[in-house]
Each structure stands twice: as C-alpha cells, then as structure tokens.
Amino acid sequence: MLAFLAALVLAAATAAHPARGTLVVTSADMHAGRTMKMDQAFNGMGCTGANRSPEVTWRGAPRGTLSYAVTLYDPDAPTGSGWWHWVVYDIPASVTHLATGAGATTGGSLPAGAVQGATDFGVAGYGGPCPPPGDKPHHYMLSVYALDVPTLDVPPNATAALVGFNIHAHTLARGRITALFGR
C-alpha cells in the first residue's frame, strides 16, 4: 500500500510539473559568454548604444507548443530583483525568428499578435544593457520559451514579473543565450 501511495504522489507531481525540454536558440547579435555589441546597448542613462533588440532564432519546440515568449533579463542589476530589458509574448507558434530591431518601442517588426510587455525602464519595448559604470560585466540572459497556451492571460499593463510568472507556468521548453556587458 505504501508503494502504491508513493507511486500515486510521484505521478501527481509529474503531471503538475511536466518535464521541460530545451530549445536551440541562436543569435547573430548575441553570443554565449561574449560581450554584447554597442548596437544592442541602451541609449540613455549615460550609455550611448543604438538600443536595437538582438536578432534571435529558435528551433526544437515540442509537440503542443501554441506560442512563444522571448525575454532579456539581467540578474546582476543592483536592484535586489534584477532588471527586465525585454518581454515579448503571444508570439504565434508558426514564428521561429525575430529580426534585429524587432523590439523597438515604436512596434518594430514583431509578428502579428505578439505583445511587448513593460520592462523595468517603464515602457513596452526593448531597452538594452546599461549597467552602472565600474560594475563587473553583467550577465544578459536572452531566453525563448515554448508555451502551452496561444496567449497569456495577463492585463495590458502587467509587470514583467507577472508576465514572467505566467510564462513559467506554461513553459514546455526553454532555450537561452547568456552574454555579457559592462562599462
């Protein structure tokens, strides 16, 4: 009986938290472990970059993928909670590429239906790296998520943290490139 109960608990836990796969993520503009280009750096707050979102391509989505989300996050920001630089969700399942500059605050060239969420800059759209002068280089995690829903159920003014919570609740697979930037 004890073995049966243990098996039942394990089955329930597995159903509630299915195994997550890995997407293959590549970018012409960001490379794992390398410094990001000034083209992607923020233009403001003492930084003089072009503030263009990086190109990103992905493959290897599992069956059941109904949409994607893309985020750029700096866990090293001296805020106590990191810094969200880019949040895009409701990307149709037929899309596997975002062009350089797709995340412009003016709308860029995102696919129809995709939504840019508010970043920690206080606006929707891409905001590039701009760590404090003298900090060690920060890590910038460009993540792509395959999701099991066609759209996330979040309000239009949702914070990046709320969108992130919903992304994680619906993730089937994730891929990531972590690059660096300092000044």
N, C-alpha and C positions, 0 to 999 in steps of 0.2 A: 504494500500500500504506500509506503514512504517513497519508494522508487517511482510509483505512478504519479504521486503528487509533485515530486521533483521534476519529472518529465513534463507535467502539465504547466508548472511555473516557467520552465525553460521555453516551452512552446509559446506561451503567452508573451513572454519578454521578447522573443524573436519576432513575433507578429507585430508588437508595438514598436519595435526598433529594427526594421529590416536591414540586412547587410547593405552597406553603401558601396557603390562602385567608384571607379576612378575615370574621369575624362582626361583625354590628352589635350593639353592647352599649349598653343604656341603663339608667339607674337613677333612681328618684325621690329617692334619698337621696345620691347622689354625682354630681357634675358635673365634667367635664373642666376643669382649671385653676382650680377654685374650692375654697374651704375646706370641709372636711368638717364636718358638724354634731356638736355635743356628744352627740347621740343615738348616734352611731357611735363616739365616743371611749371609751377604756378606763376602767374604774373601778378604780383602784388605782395603785400606784407614783407617787402624787402627782397623778394625774388623777382627775377627777370626772365622767366621762361615763356614759352609760347602757349602754354596751358592747353595743349591738344591731347585728347584722350588717346591711349595707345590702340593700335590695331590688335585684334585678338581673334583667334580661330580655335575651334574645338572639334573633337570627334570622339566617338566611342560611347554615345549615350545609350543607356539601357532601354529595353522594351518598357513601355509605359511612360516614357518622357512626354509630357504635354506642353512644357515651356522651359525656358532658361532664365537665369538671373546672372548678372555679372556685377562684381563689387571690387573696389580697390580700397584697401584698409591698411593703416599704419598702426601697428600695435605699440610702437615705441614713442608715440607722441606723448608729451608731458602733460597729459590731461587726467590721468587716472583711469581713462576708459578708451584710450586710443583715438584714432581720427578716421572718419569715413570720408574718402575722397571721391568716390563714385558709386552709385547704386542704380542699377538698371534691372528691371524685372518685367514680367509678362512678355518676354521675347518669344515669338512663336517657335514651336518645335521644329519647323522647317528651316530655321535660320541657324547657321553654324559659324558666322563671321560678323564682326563689327569692324568697320574701316577706321583708320586713323581719323580722329576728329569727330567721330560719331556722337560723342558725348557733349558737344557744345551746348552751352546754356540756352542758346537760341533754338535748339532742337536737333541740330546736326543732321546726320543721315541715319537715324535709328530706323529699324524696320517698323512697318505699320503695327500698331497695337502695343509696342514697347513703351514703358513708362520709366522716366528718370525720377528717382526719389531725391529728397533733400539730403544734402551732405552736411558735414559739420561746418562748412563755410556758410550755411544758412540758405542755400539756394539749390534748386534741382539742376543737375548737370555736373560735368567733370570739373574737379578742382585739383590741380596737380600737386606734387610734393613741394614743400617749403618748410623743412624742419628748422628749428632755431639755430642761428649761427653758433658754431663751436660744438654742437652735439655730435656724438658719434653718428655715422651714417645710419639712417632709419631703414627698416625693412618695409617694403611696399608689396602687399600680397594681392595680386590680381587673381581673383577666383571666379570660376564659372561653375554654376550649379545646374544640373538637370533636375527638373521638378515634376512632381506627380499631379500637378494641377495646371490648368491652362492660364489661370490668372490668380494672383494673390489677393486675398480678401483683406485689404488694408485701405484706410481712408486716404484721400489725396494728399493730406498734409502729414502723413505718417513720418515719424522719425526714422533715421537709418537703423536704429536699434530695433524698432518694431518691425520694419521690413526684414531685417536680418533674422529676427526670431521666427517669422513666418517662412522665410527661405529655409532655415534649418529644419523646421517642422515638416517640410515637403521635399527634402533632398533625397533623390535616388542615387546620384553620383556627383562627385566634385573633382575638379582639376584646378591646379594653382601654379602660378609662376611667382616667385618672390625675388624682387630686385631691390637695389639699394639706392639711396640718395642722401647726400649730406652737403653742408655748405659751411 
